[in-house]
Amino acid sequence: TRFSYKELDRATARFDQSNKIGEGGYGPVYKGTLRDGTAVAVKVLSLQSRQGAREFLSELITISDISHENLVKLYGCCVEGSHKILVYNYLENNSLAQTLLGSQQHSSIQFNWSTRVNICIGVAQGLAYLHDGVRPHVVHRDIKASNILLDQDLTPKISDFGLAKLLPSDVSHISTRVAGTLGYLAPEYAIRGQVTRKSDVYSFGVLLIEIVSGRCNTDTKLPYEDQILLEKRLLFTNPFFLCRRGHTTTRGSWTRSSTAPWATTWTWTRRAGS
């Protein structure tokens, strides 16, 4: 759908700051209401952003023809004079970065284990669709907590396709400038600049750890030794990650006392003589 600038100006109350719900390198995002009452997210390209122009075109091309429960839905755009705007479905519970990891941790949303597992599965399904469900394949290149939005039922939606690349079925990778967010970049991508679907999988792995732990992968407010989540040994020796039922070591074994993975109690049994 092609929207006029006048229509979106009216929907957002002249892009009033009270309707601003986010901002990225491309520019601000506003909540708006169309004439028929539909709530939308209005993503405005900053006039000062050269990179934003490329991102705008990339996002428009990438997501215009794809649809999945775990991807944001593009309603349309506005290209009028110097104005370039994308219009998406509005998602009530903002992003994981704000609700689970950020300033809105005090919100009423309950991120119990069941909810976290469902969010992880939903993101995985959306990513699998991008990687294997469409032709050419889509590599997102910026999977991170702030790009996972939540609807009223806490169903996750992958958003922000400004850095996405199309990967033809007959090629293994695309060489390009490195782009994305520090902390989520796969080492081989950061070093060689070769984009593959595995780059997204690495970023997804970092996101999983953030969802499970409830903290950002990097937090400079913490003591130096605790700032980088991926360097914390405790997390990676936790049986939640490493142990299956009945997994044993030379000194004992872990056993699980419940069948629900989000309500599991692990018990360490030391072997006699260990």
Sequence and secondary structure as in RCSB ss.txt:
>XXXX:A:sequence
TRFSYKELDRATARFDQSNKIGEGGYGPVYKGTLRDGTAVAVKVLSLQSRQGAREFLSELITISDISHENLVKLY
GCCVEGSHKILVYNYLENNSLAQTLLGSQQHSSIQFNWSTRVNICIGVAQGLAYLHDGVRPHVVHRDIKASNILL
DQDLTPKISDFGLAKLLPSDVSHISTRVAGTLGYLAPEYAIRGQVTRKSDVYSFGVLLIEIVSGRCNTDTKLPYE
DQILLEKRLLFTNPFFLCRRGHTTTRGSWTRSSTAPWATTWTWTRRAGS
>XXXX:A:secstr
 B  HHHHHHHTTTT GGGEEEEETTEEEEEEE TTS EEEEEE  TT HHHHHHHHHHHHHHTT   TTB  EE
EEEEETTEEEEEEE  TT BHHHHTSSTTTTSS    HHHHHHHHHHHHHHHHIIIIISSSEEE S   GGGEEE
 TT  EEE   TT EEE TT S EE    S TTTS HHHHHH EE HHHHHHHHHHHHHHHHHTS SB TTS GG
GSBGGG HHHHTSHHHH  TT B SSEEEEES S GGG  EEEEE TT 
